[in-house]
Structures are given as structure tokens and as C-alpha cells.
Amino acid sequence: MMSIRIGIVIFAVLSVLAPCAFAAELWTASELAGRPEERRSGGLHPPDLTTPARTVPSVQPAPLPAQLRGSIRRVDTKGEKLVALTFDLCELSDQRAGYDGAVVDILRSEGVPATFFASGKWLRSHPERAMQLVADPLFEVGNHAWTHGNFGVLDATRMREQIAWAQAQYELVREDLIRLAAERGVTGMDARVPPSIRVFRFPYGRCRPEALNMLAEMGLAAVQWDVNTMDASKSRTGAENAATVEKGVRPGSIVLGHANGNGHGTAESLRIIIPSLRAKGYRFVTVSRLLESGAAQTSQECFDSRPGDTAVYDSIFGDGTVHPRSKQ
């Protein structure tokens, strides 16, 4: 645990001293800025069943300690006003999802750390944006399964594939980033970027004991949330999302949002949430930094607001890797 703490301290220092600096060494401000045409997801197509170029990750993190096993909903910070903003980058097998650059732009302009839980396929289909997120010390990239598989349904073999393939794809993105940095004369990128992902979010908020145990043995903390912005609802506005967060957040909260174009009012809500929470004394941190700040509050179930409320997705999405319309 000491090495993890040292790494997080270094990460935090770099984030304070030079947010976005490493990414800015490789891309211009205009190249980093979000573009409206990127936000929209593409149309549905036959499932892409191709595997990543590497299916077994090179780095195998040590199994989790007992206090990090289970579904982590929030962290007991003993009253310290820390909050982790998290954004899912979901991508199923039958669609290329979008990139909500406005979300990233606001976080960068405000110097707000955040964690992005990316599907492995999203990392592969958005290579430039993936490298930009990985290169930025303000952000942390987490695992959101390969093609958004439903861990309430998948068997053990497919669960392991969904986890491992996304881990391996992150390594491939990191390797591409290191090569790009070398080509552009930027040194030390290999020491700046974590060699492996250490946090995971279950697609659909679904899990079962076998999935939690598998993740723990693979060294990945299962991060749920205790505050949902509800931005997945098409009828939501930024003001409504912000009001939900302001009402529900407390010290040690983990907030769920989306940055793959399927969030509604997400960027607009951040323009309210960030100054509002700062005025109340809150500081924003990545999930990993939050986990180092207190005791993780865990459950043996995965849910949104109450146990069992995400089970409905089993009948809607099945194994979770394709949209319901593509099954018709």
C-alpha cells in the first residue's frame, strides 16, 4: 500500500502544478478542445466481435486487500470534504460511441480532477482522445469492461475477457502514447503514466459475488457511486442534474456522469456543480485519491439507489454487449 500512496502523492502534486501540461506538450490547445461533431454516437451496426491486439495484459496487479473488496459506494473521509466526479465512456459492440469534449474542456479549464471509466472498445475506437486522457495527470482512466458486458449475466470466461481485454487495450494506448511522445521529443512519459488500470466500474451497475471476487483477485477495485447525476435520462437538463448532485453529495461521495455523448446536460451541470461545491468547501479528487483518503464503504451488491434496482437491465440488455434494437 505504501507504493500506491507514494504514486498518488506524486500524481496529486503533478496535477496541482501542471494540470493538462503533459497533454499540452503533445497536442495544441485546439487539438485538445472538444468538437461538437464528436459528441454524437454513430448508428447501430452488426456487433464488432474482434478482440484487442493483445488479449492478456502484461501487468497483473496484486489482489486487493480486504478493505477494498466489494462494491465501493463512497469513502468515509471523517468529514473531509472530498468528492470524486466520475464519467463513464461506455461503448457496446454494435456502435461507436461519442466523446463529449465539452465535459473534458470544463474539467481542464477549472483544474478539476476526474476519473473516466472507459470501455476497452471505446479506447480502441477513439485512439487520439484516449491518449489525451491517459496523458493528462488531472485525470484517471478506469476499466468499464471491453464492450460494456453485463456482469449480472455473463459466465466466468466472458467476465474475465471483458475485464482483461480492456486492461490490455489500456496498455496498448499507453504504449502508443509513449511512442508518440518519443517522436515529438517529450521524454519520461513512461514514468508519468500508470502502467495499468486499478479501478473498475460495472456496466449497468450490475454485479454478483463471483464478479466481485474475480475483480478483487485481479487487483481491480469495483467502484460504484452514491450520487447519480441522472444524465442518462434524455429529459434531464443541466440544472436538474446539478440540483440532484447538490442535494445528494456528502464528504467522500462518488458522483456518476457520462462523457460518451449519452449524457444529457452533463457539461452544463458542471458549470453549476463545480463552483457550488467549491463554495461549500469541497475539493475534487480522482477515485484512487479518494480511496487513499479514508475507509471505503462497500456492499456485496451493486445498485444505483437501492439494492436490486439495476436488475431490470438483465431483461432489457441481456449480456449487455448489444443494444436491444439490434436483437430484433
KEVO-914364 format. One record per residue (C-alpha): x, y, z; residue number from 1; residue in three letters. Coordinates in pm, 1 decimal. Each point is the difference from the previous one (the first is absolute). Layout:
BEGIN
<site u="X" v="Y" w="Z" k="NUM" r="Ala"/>
...
END
This chain:
BEGIN
<site u="0.0" v="0.0" w="0.0" k="1" r="Met"/>
<site u="297.5" v="235.5" w="59.1" k="2" r="Met"/>
<site u="96.8" v="-2.4" w="-368.7" k="3" r="Ser"/>
<site u="-359.7" v="80.1" w="-97.7" k="4" r="Ile"/>
<site u="-4.5" v="293.8" w="244.3" k="5" r="Arg"/>
<site u="330.8" v="134.8" w="-133.2" k="6" r="Ile"/>
<site u="-128.2" v="-25.0" w="-356.4" k="7" r="Gly"/>
<site u="-319.6" v="183.4" w="84.8" k="8" r="Ile"/>
<site u="192.7" v="275.3" w="180.4" k="9" r="Val"/>
<site u="216.0" v="50.6" w="-310.1" k="10" r="Ile"/>
<site u="-312.0" v="-1.8" w="-219.0" k="11" r="Phe"/>
<site u="-167.4" v="258.9" w="222.4" k="12" r="Ala"/>
<site u="304.2" v="228.2" w="-1.9" k="13" r="Val"/>
<site u="29.0" v="-16.6" w="-378.4" k="14" r="Leu"/>
<site u="-370.4" v="72.1" w="-36.5" k="15" r="Ser"/>
<site u="24.0" v="312.5" w="216.5" k="16" r="Val"/>
<site u="318.4" v="131.2" w="-156.5" k="17" r="Leu"/>
<site u="-79.0" v="-64.3" w="-362.2" k="18" r="Ala"/>
<site u="-354.6" v="-111.3" w="-82.1" k="19" r="Pro"/>
<site u="-18.7" v="-101.1" w="-366.4" k="20" r="Cys"/>
<site u="373.2" v="81.2" w="-42.7" k="21" r="Ala"/>
<site u="104.3" v="-341.1" w="-127.2" k="22" r="Phe"/>
<site u="-285.6" v="-14.4" w="-248.5" k="23" r="Ala"/>
<site u="84.1" v="354.9" w="-109.6" k="24" r="Ala"/>
<site u="355.2" v="-109.9" w="-78.9" k="25" r="Glu"/>
<site u="-136.2" v="-234.5" w="-265.9" k="26" r="Leu"/>
<site u="-307.6" v="179.7" w="-132.8" k="27" r="Trp"/>
<site u="-96.1" v="358.7" w="-65.0" k="28" r="Thr"/>
<site u="-284.7" v="162.0" w="190.2" k="29" r="Ala"/>
<site u="-223.8" v="-27.8" w="-305.2" k="30" r="Ser"/>
<site u="82.2" v="-370.0" w="-38.8" k="31" r="Glu"/>
<site u="-90.1" v="-63.3" w="364.4" k="32" r="Leu"/>
<site u="-323.8" v="196.4" w="-17.9" k="33" r="Ala"/>
<site u="-321.7" v="-193.4" w="-49.6" k="34" r="Gly"/>
<site u="-183.1" v="18.4" w="-331.5" k="35" r="Arg"/>
<site u="-381.9" v="-12.5" w="-18.2" k="36" r="Pro"/>
<site u="0.5" v="-260.6" w="-276.9" k="37" r="Glu"/>
<site u="182.8" v="-248.7" w="225.7" k="38" r="Glu"/>
<site u="-271.5" v="-6.3" w="260.6" k="39" r="Arg"/>
<site u="-261.3" v="-194.4" w="-188.7" k="40" r="Arg"/>
<site u="20.0" v="-379.9" w="-0.9" k="41" r="Ser"/>
<site u="-9.1" v="-177.6" w="-336.6" k="42" r="Gly"/>
<site u="-283.5" v="-216.5" w="-127.5" k="43" r="Gly"/>
<site u="-46.5" v="-360.4" w="100.7" k="44" r="Leu"/>
<site u="187.1" v="-260.3" w="-204.1" k="45" r="His"/>
<site u="66.7" v="-375.4" w="21.6" k="46" r="Pro"/>
<site u="192.6" v="-85.1" w="316.8" k="47" r="Pro"/>
<site u="375.5" v="47.7" w="-26.4" k="48" r="Asp"/>
<site u="135.3" v="-321.6" w="150.9" k="49" r="Leu"/>
<site u="366.9" v="64.2" w="-71.2" k="50" r="Thr"/>
<site u="230.8" v="-25.3" w="298.4" k="51" r="Thr"/>
<site u="260.6" v="259.3" w="96.5" k="52" r="Pro"/>
<site u="347.4" v="-44.4" w="-148.4" k="53" r="Ala"/>
<site u="102.3" v="-136.2" w="340.3" k="54" r="Arg"/>
<site u="-243.4" v="-207.4" w="203.3" k="55" r="Thr"/>
<site u="215.4" v="-68.6" w="306.0" k="56" r="Val"/>
<site u="122.9" v="306.8" w="189.3" k="57" r="Pro"/>
<site u="372.7" v="17.0" w="64.7" k="58" r="Ser"/>
<site u="-48.8" v="146.3" w="347.6" k="59" r="Val"/>
<site u="-176.5" v="-209.3" w="262.4" k="60" r="Gln"/>
<site u="-82.8" v="211.0" w="309.3" k="61" r="Pro"/>
<site u="15.8" v="-170.1" w="338.3" k="62" r="Ala"/>
<site u="-331.8" v="-116.9" w="148.7" k="63" r="Pro"/>
<site u="-187.3" v="264.0" w="196.9" k="64" r="Leu"/>
<site u="29.7" v="29.3" w="377.8" k="65" r="Pro"/>
<site u="-309.6" v="-92.8" w="199.1" k="66" r="Ala"/>
<site u="-110.1" v="361.2" w="54.2" k="67" r="Gln"/>
<site u="-36.1" v="65.5" w="-374.0" k="68" r="Leu"/>
<site u="-195.2" v="-313.3" w="-89.1" k="69" r="Arg"/>
<site u="-368.7" v="36.8" w="-78.8" k="70" r="Gly"/>
<site u="-194.4" v="266.0" w="-187.0" k="71" r="Ser"/>
<site u="130.3" v="340.1" w="111.2" k="72" r="Ile"/>
<site u="-278.2" v="256.3" w="29.2" k="73" r="Arg"/>
<site u="181.9" v="283.9" w="176.3" k="74" r="Arg"/>
<site u="289.2" v="63.9" w="238.2" k="75" r="Val"/>
<site u="-16.8" v="96.2" w="366.6" k="76" r="Asp"/>
<site u="234.9" v="299.9" w="5.9" k="77" r="Thr"/>
<site u="-76.2" v="88.0" w="362.9" k="78" r="Lys"/>
<site u="-170.5" v="315.5" w="-115.9" k="79" r="Gly"/>
<site u="269.7" v="122.8" w="-237.5" k="80" r="Glu"/>
<site u="-186.4" v="155.8" w="-292.0" k="81" r="Lys"/>
<site u="134.2" v="-204.7" w="-287.9" k="82" r="Leu"/>
<site u="-211.2" v="-109.3" w="-295.4" k="83" r="Val"/>
<site u="84.5" v="-206.3" w="-309.0" k="84" r="Ala"/>
<site u="-164.3" v="87.7" w="-331.4" k="85" r="Leu"/>
<site u="-13.3" v="-302.4" w="-230.8" k="86" r="Thr"/>
<site u="-108.9" v="-27.1" w="-362.2" k="87" r="Phe"/>
<site u="-73.0" v="-320.4" w="-188.0" k="88" r="Asp"/>
<site u="122.6" v="-45.0" w="-357.4" k="89" r="Leu"/>
<site u="-226.4" v="-291.2" w="-91.0" k="90" r="Cys"/>
<site u="25.0" v="-171.5" w="-337.4" k="91" r="Glu"/>
<site u="-188.4" v="-314.2" w="-98.2" k="92" r="Leu"/>
<site u="101.0" v="-236.8" w="-278.7" k="93" r="Ser"/>
<site u="-257.4" v="129.9" w="-248.6" k="94" r="Asp"/>
<site u="69.9" v="373.4" w="9.9" k="95" r="Gln"/>
<site u="285.0" v="248.3" w="7.9" k="96" r="Arg"/>
<site u="-82.7" v="226.2" w="292.6" k="97" r="Ala"/>
<site u="72.3" v="371.4" w="10.4" k="98" r="Gly"/>
<site u="236.5" v="228.5" w="190.1" k="99" r="Tyr"/>
<site u="-149.4" v="287.0" w="197.2" k="100" r="Asp"/>
<site u="296.0" v="234.5" w="-23.1" k="101" r="Gly"/>
<site u="-190.3" v="280.8" w="171.7" k="102" r="Ala"/>
<site u="14.9" v="-201.2" w="324.6" k="103" r="Val"/>
<site u="375.5" v="-45.3" w="-27.6" k="104" r="Val"/>
<site u="54.2" v="363.1" w="-101.1" k="105" r="Asp"/>
<site u="-180.9" v="130.0" w="309.5" k="106" r="Ile"/>
<site u="191.0" v="-231.1" w="231.8" k="107" r="Leu"/>
<site u="329.9" v="112.9" w="-150.9" k="108" r="Arg"/>
<site u="-84.7" v="368.7" w="5.8" k="109" r="Ser"/>
<site u="-103.6" v="-24.3" w="366.4" k="110" r="Glu"/>
<site u="290.5" v="-226.6" w="99.4" k="111" r="Gly"/>
<site u="-240.5" v="-265.6" w="130.5" k="112" r="Val"/>
<site u="131.1" v="-357.7" w="30.0" k="113" r="Pro"/>
<site u="-234.3" v="-275.3" w="-117.2" k="114" r="Ala"/>
<site u="-9.2" v="-370.8" w="-76.8" k="115" r="Thr"/>
<site u="-116.3" v="-130.4" w="-337.9" k="116" r="Phe"/>
<site u="-120.2" v="-361.2" w="-9.5" k="117" r="Phe"/>
<site u="59.0" v="-103.4" w="-360.6" k="118" r="Ala"/>
<site u="-114.6" v="-309.4" w="-183.7" k="119" r="Ser"/>
<site u="301.1" v="-164.5" w="-163.1" k="120" r="Gly"/>
<site u="-162.6" v="26.3" w="-340.0" k="121" r="Lys"/>
<site u="-49.8" v="374.5" w="58.2" k="122" r="Trp"/>
<site u="373.2" v="31.9" w="63.5" k="123" r="Leu"/>
<site u="65.8" v="-179.5" w="-328.9" k="124" r="Arg"/>
<site u="-251.7" v="195.3" w="-209.3" k="125" r="Ser"/>
<site u="110.6" v="340.3" w="138.5" k="126" r="His"/>
<site u="380.3" v="-39.4" w="-6.1" k="127" r="Pro"/>
<site u="91.2" v="370.2" w="3.4" k="128" r="Glu"/>
<site u="-249.1" v="98.1" w="268.7" k="129" r="Arg"/>
<site u="97.4" v="-304.5" w="205.2" k="130" r="Ala"/>
<site u="367.0" v="101.2" w="-9.3" k="131" r="Met"/>
<site u="-90.2" v="357.0" w="97.1" k="132" r="Gln"/>
<site u="-190.9" v="-117.9" w="307.1" k="133" r="Leu"/>
<site u="272.4" v="-245.1" w="100.0" k="134" r="Val"/>
<site u="269.7" v="267.2" w="-43.0" k="135" r="Ala"/>
<site u="-175.9" v="257.9" w="217.5" k="136" r="Asp"/>
<site u="103.9" v="-25.3" w="369.4" k="137" r="Pro"/>
<site u="-324.4" v="170.2" w="95.1" k="138" r="Leu"/>
<site u="-189.5" v="-312.4" w="-100.6" k="139" r="Phe"/>
<site u="-10.1" v="-367.5" w="83.1" k="140" r="Glu"/>
<site u="-119.7" v="-268.2" w="-243.3" k="141" r="Val"/>
<site u="-192.9" v="-297.0" w="138.8" k="142" r="Gly"/>
<site u="-123.4" v="-325.8" w="-153.9" k="143" r="Asn"/>
<site u="-365.4" v="-18.0" w="-111.6" k="144" r="His"/>
<site u="24.8" v="-347.0" w="-160.4" k="145" r="Ala"/>
<site u="84.4" v="-75.9" w="-363.7" k="146" r="Trp"/>
<site u="-344.0" v="42.9" w="-159.3" k="147" r="Thr"/>
<site u="-209.3" v="100.1" w="302.2" k="148" r="His"/>
<site u="-88.0" v="-357.1" w="94.0" k="149" r="Gly"/>
<site u="-262.3" v="-66.5" w="267.1" k="150" r="Asn"/>
<site u="172.4" v="-168.8" w="295.0" k="151" r="Phe"/>
<site u="-335.0" v="-103.1" w="138.3" k="152" r="Gly"/>
<site u="-36.0" v="-238.1" w="-297.7" k="153" r="Val"/>
<site u="341.1" v="-90.0" w="-148.5" k="154" r="Leu"/>
<site u="170.8" v="-327.6" w="86.6" k="155" r="Asp"/>
<site u="345.9" v="-9.2" w="159.4" k="156" r="Ala"/>
<site u="190.2" v="-27.3" w="-328.8" k="157" r="Thr"/>
<site u="-171.0" v="298.6" w="-158.0" k="158" r="Arg"/>
<site u="26.8" v="207.3" w="316.7" k="159" r="Met"/>
<site u="375.4" v="-55.9" w="2.5" k="160" r="Arg"/>
<site u="23.7" v="90.6" w="-368.5" k="161" r="Glu"/>
<site u="-194.8" v="322.1" w="52.7" k="162" r="Gln"/>
<site u="238.1" v="99.9" w="279.1" k="163" r="Ile"/>
<site u="330.5" v="-119.7" w="-145.8" k="164" r="Ala"/>
<site u="-54.6" v="124.7" w="-354.6" k="165" r="Trp"/>
<site u="-69.6" v="352.0" w="123.5" k="166" r="Ala"/>
<site u="309.6" v="-15.7" w="222.1" k="167" r="Gln"/>
<site u="207.0" v="-107.8" w="-298.6" k="168" r="Ala"/>
<site u="-144.2" v="272.9" w="-222.6" k="169" r="Gln"/>
<site u="100.9" v="262.9" w="255.5" k="170" r="Tyr"/>
<site u="354.7" v="-133.8" w="-15.1" k="171" r="Glu"/>
<site u="-6.4" v="29.3" w="-379.2" k="172" r="Leu"/>
<site u="-120.8" v="361.9" w="25.4" k="173" r="Val"/>
<site u="277.4" v="74.0" w="249.4" k="174" r="Arg"/>
<site u="260.5" v="-154.3" w="-229.4" k="175" r="Glu"/>
<site u="-126.1" v="207.6" w="-294.5" k="176" r="Asp"/>
<site u="14.3" v="310.1" w="220.1" k="177" r="Leu"/>
<site u="360.2" v="-70.4" w="101.5" k="178" r="Ile"/>
<site u="97.2" v="-47.1" w="-365.1" k="179" r="Arg"/>
<site u="-175.6" v="323.0" w="-98.4" k="180" r="Leu"/>
<site u="176.8" v="188.3" w="279.0" k="181" r="Ala"/>
<site u="337.4" v="-134.1" w="-114.3" k="182" r="Ala"/>
<site u="-69.7" v="103.6" w="-359.3" k="183" r="Glu"/>
<site u="-85.2" v="351.5" w="116.6" k="184" r="Arg"/>
<site u="298.8" v="29.2" w="231.7" k="185" r="Gly"/>
<site u="-188.8" v="-28.1" w="329.6" k="186" r="Val"/>
<site u="196.1" v="-212.0" w="246.7" k="187" r="Thr"/>
<site u="-102.8" v="-193.9" w="308.6" k="188" r="Gly"/>
<site u="-356.0" v="-78.8" w="-106.6" k="189" r="Met"/>
<site u="40.0" v="-363.8" w="108.8" k="190" r="Asp"/>
<site u="67.1" v="116.7" w="355.8" k="191" r="Ala"/>
<site u="-288.5" v="247.6" w="-3.7" k="192" r="Arg"/>
<site u="-280.7" v="-234.1" w="-103.0" k="193" r="Val"/>
<site u="-118.9" v="-290.2" w="219.6" k="194" r="Pro"/>
<site u="92.2" v="-336.2" w="-156.2" k="195" r="Pro"/>
<site u="-338.9" v="-151.9" w="77.1" k="196" r="Ser"/>
<site u="-357.8" v="84.0" w="90.0" k="197" r="Ile"/>
<site u="-85.9" v="-61.5" w="365.2" k="198" r="Arg"/>
<site u="-371.0" v="93.2" w="20.6" k="199" r="Val"/>
<site u="-303.5" v="-152.8" w="-171.1" k="200" r="Phe"/>
<site u="-365.5" v="91.1" w="-41.0" k="201" r="Arg"/>
<site u="-265.7" v="-260.7" w="-72.1" k="202" r="Phe"/>
<site u="-208.1" v="80.6" w="-309.1" k="203" r="Pro"/>
<site u="-367.7" v="52.6" w="83.1" k="204" r="Tyr"/>
<site u="100.6" v="6.6" w="366.0" k="205" r="Gly"/>
<site u="-39.9" v="-379.4" w="-3.5" k="206" r="Arg"/>
<site u="208.9" v="-260.0" w="177.8" k="207" r="Cys"/>
<site u="-17.3" v="-316.6" w="205.0" k="208" r="Arg"/>
<site u="235.4" v="-155.2" w="259.0" k="209" r="Pro"/>
<site u="197.7" v="-196.3" w="-261.5" k="210" r="Glu"/>
<site u="73.0" v="321.5" w="-190.9" k="211" r="Ala"/>
<site u="105.9" v="188.7" w="311.5" k="212" r="Leu"/>
<site u="233.7" v="-283.2" w="99.4" k="213" r="Asn"/>
<site u="149.8" v="-18.9" w="-348.5" k="214" r="Met"/>
<site u="73.5" v="371.5" w="-6.2" k="215" r="Leu"/>
<site u="154.3" v="-8.4" w="345.3" k="216" r="Ala"/>
<site u="233.3" v="-283.0" w="-99.4" k="217" r="Glu"/>
<site u="94.6" v="191.7" w="-316.1" k="218" r="Met"/>
<site u="91.4" v="303.9" w="209.4" k="219" r="Gly"/>
<site u="-280.3" v="230.3" w="-112.2" k="220" r="Leu"/>
<site u="-214.6" v="199.1" w="241.9" k="221" r="Ala"/>
<site u="-371.3" v="-13.9" w="-94.8" k="222" r="Ala"/>
<site u="-118.8" v="360.8" w="12.0" k="223" r="Val"/>
<site u="-372.7" v="68.6" w="10.0" k="224" r="Gln"/>
<site u="-145.1" v="338.7" w="104.0" k="225" r="Trp"/>
<site u="-226.1" v="155.3" w="259.7" k="226" r="Asp"/>
<site u="-113.1" v="299.2" w="-210.0" k="227" r="Val"/>
<site u="-139.5" v="-42.4" w="-351.1" k="228" r="Asn"/>
<site u="-30.3" v="317.8" w="-207.8" k="229" r="Thr"/>
<site u="-275.5" v="-179.7" w="-194.4" k="230" r="Met"/>
<site u="147.9" v="144.8" w="-319.7" k="231" r="Asp"/>
<site u="-80.7" v="-321.7" w="-188.4" k="232" r="Ala"/>
<site u="-362.1" v="114.3" w="-9.4" k="233" r="Ser"/>
<site u="-75.9" v="185.5" w="-324.3" k="234" r="Lys"/>
<site u="-239.2" v="232.1" w="177.2" k="235" r="Ser"/>
<site u="255.4" v="131.8" w="247.6" k="236" r="Arg"/>
<site u="140.1" v="352.4" w="-3.9" k="237" r="Thr"/>
<site u="331.7" v="116.6" w="134.9" k="238" r="Gly"/>
<site u="-173.4" v="187.5" w="279.5" k="239" r="Ala"/>
<site u="-190.6" v="-312.0" w="104.6" k="240" r="Glu"/>
<site u="317.8" v="-207.9" w="-1.2" k="241" r="Asn"/>
<site u="178.1" v="259.5" w="210.5" k="242" r="Ala"/>
<site u="-286.0" v="17.9" w="249.9" k="243" r="Ala"/>
<site u="10.5" v="-379.3" w="39.5" k="244" r="Thr"/>
<site u="372.8" v="11.0" w="74.1" k="245" r="Val"/>
<site u="-23.1" v="293.3" w="239.4" k="246" r="Glu"/>
<site u="-276.3" v="-176.7" w="192.7" k="247" r="Lys"/>
<site u="170.3" v="-338.7" w="20.8" k="248" r="Gly"/>
<site u="370.8" v="70.5" w="33.9" k="249" r="Val"/>
<site u="178.7" v="-33.7" w="333.2" k="250" r="Arg"/>
<site u="363.9" v="-38.7" w="102.1" k="251" r="Pro"/>
<site u="143.7" v="-304.5" w="-178.7" k="252" r="Gly"/>
<site u="-269.4" v="-18.5" w="-269.9" k="253" r="Ser"/>
<site u="55.7" v="-158.1" w="-340.5" k="254" r="Ile"/>
<site u="-206.0" v="171.3" w="-271.0" k="255" r="Val"/>
<site u="-107.7" v="-178.0" w="-320.4" k="256" r="Leu"/>
<site u="-22.5" v="177.1" w="-336.1" k="257" r="Gly"/>
<site u="66.3" v="-80.5" w="-367.7" k="258" r="His"/>
<site u="241.9" v="140.5" w="-257.5" k="259" r="Ala"/>
<site u="-72.2" v="-227.0" w="-298.3" k="260" r="Asn"/>
<site u="-272.5" v="217.0" w="-148.6" k="261" r="Gly"/>
<site u="-277.6" v="-184.7" w="180.6" k="262" r="Asn"/>
<site u="-6.6" v="245.5" w="287.7" k="263" r="Gly"/>
<site u="-255.5" v="281.7" w="-15.3" k="264" r="His"/>
<site u="81.3" v="337.1" w="148.5" k="265" r="Gly"/>
<site u="324.7" v="-138.7" w="142.4" k="266" r="Thr"/>
<site u="232.5" v="282.5" w="-100.6" k="267" r="Ala"/>
<site u="-257.1" v="262.9" w="91.6" k="268" r="Glu"/>
<site u="-42.4" v="-154.2" w="344.3" k="269" r="Ser"/>
<site u="374.5" v="21.6" w="67.2" k="270" r="Leu"/>
<site u="-13.6" v="377.6" w="-43.5" k="271" r="Arg"/>
<site u="-233.0" v="1.3" w="301.7" k="272" r="Ile"/>
<site u="138.4" v="-292.2" w="202.9" k="273" r="Ile"/>
<site u="366.0" v="103.8" w="4.9" k="274" r="Ile"/>
<site u="-37.5" v="353.9" w="142.5" k="275" r="Pro"/>
<site u="-287.8" v="-105.7" w="226.3" k="276" r="Ser"/>
<site u="189.2" v="-282.8" w="168.1" k="277" r="Leu"/>
<site u="318.6" v="204.2" w="23.8" k="278" r="Arg"/>
<site u="-194.9" v="273.4" w="176.7" k="279" r="Ala"/>
<site u="-106.9" v="-262.4" w="254.1" k="280" r="Lys"/>
<site u="361.3" v="-99.2" w="61.7" k="281" r="Gly"/>
<site u="21.8" v="-311.2" w="-216.2" k="282" r="Tyr"/>
<site u="313.5" v="-107.1" w="-185.8" k="283" r="Arg"/>
<site u="-9.6" v="-221.3" w="-307.5" k="284" r="Phe"/>
<site u="220.6" v="-309.6" w="-21.2" k="285" r="Val"/>
<site u="32.4" v="-310.4" w="-213.0" k="286" r="Thr"/>
<site u="-151.2" v="-324.4" w="125.5" k="287" r="Val"/>
<site u="342.5" v="-142.2" w="86.0" k="288" r="Ser"/>
<site u="86.5" v="309.7" w="200.7" k="289" r="Arg"/>
<site u="-334.6" v="-26.0" w="178.9" k="290" r="Leu"/>
<site u="67.0" v="-364.1" w="88.4" k="291" r="Leu"/>
<site u="323.7" v="105.7" w="164.1" k="292" r="Glu"/>
<site u="-182.5" v="259.7" w="210.8" k="293" r="Ser"/>
<site u="-211.1" v="-225.2" w="220.6" k="294" r="Gly"/>
<site u="-183.3" v="-328.4" w="38.7" k="295" r="Ala"/>
<site u="-187.6" v="-129.4" w="-302.5" k="296" r="Ala"/>
<site u="-368.9" v="-60.0" w="67.6" k="297" r="Gln"/>
<site u="-78.3" v="-324.8" w="-179.2" k="298" r="Thr"/>
<site u="-291.4" v="-226.9" w="-76.7" k="299" r="Ser"/>
<site u="-23.8" v="-355.3" w="-129.2" k="300" r="Gln"/>
<site u="-264.2" v="122.9" w="-242.9" k="301" r="Glu"/>
<site u="16.5" v="248.9" w="-287.3" k="302" r="Cys"/>
<site u="-287.2" v="244.9" w="-31.7" k="303" r="Phe"/>
<site u="-87.7" v="359.2" w="-80.6" k="304" r="Asp"/>
<site u="-202.8" v="131.7" w="293.4" k="305" r="Ser"/>
<site u="-133.6" v="-319.1" w="159.9" k="306" r="Arg"/>
<site u="89.1" v="-371.3" w="-16.6" k="307" r="Pro"/>
<site u="-143.4" v="-176.8" w="-303.5" k="308" r="Gly"/>
<site u="-90.4" v="310.1" w="-199.6" k="309" r="Asp"/>
<site u="241.9" v="-72.6" w="-287.1" k="310" r="Thr"/>
<site u="-117.7" v="-359.9" w="-53.4" k="311" r="Ala"/>
<site u="-251.7" v="131.0" w="-254.5" k="312" r="Val"/>
<site u="284.3" v="36.5" w="-251.7" k="313" r="Tyr"/>
<site u="37.4" v="-379.4" w="-21.2" k="314" r="Asp"/>
<site u="-329.0" v="-29.9" w="-187.3" k="315" r="Ser"/>
<site u="60.5" v="312.5" w="-210.3" k="316" r="Ile"/>
<site u="362.3" v="-50.5" w="-106.3" k="317" r="Phe"/>
<site u="70.6" v="-367.4" w="67.3" k="318" r="Gly"/>
<site u="377.6" v="-46.0" w="-4.2" k="319" r="Asp"/>
<site u="27.8" v="375.9" w="-44.3" k="320" r="Gly"/>
<site u="228.5" v="10.9" w="-301.4" k="321" r="Thr"/>
<site u="-263.4" v="95.3" w="-261.2" k="322" r="Val"/>
<site u="-286.6" v="246.1" w="-1.9" k="323" r="His"/>
<site u="-350.9" v="-146.5" w="24.2" k="324" r="Pro"/>
<site u="-102.5" v="121.6" w="-348.3" k="325" r="Arg"/>
<site u="279.5" v="-198.7" w="-165.3" k="326" r="Ser"/>
<site u="-155.0" v="-323.1" w="131.0" k="327" r="Lys"/>
<site u="-325.2" v="51.5" w="-188.2" k="328" r="Gln"/>
END
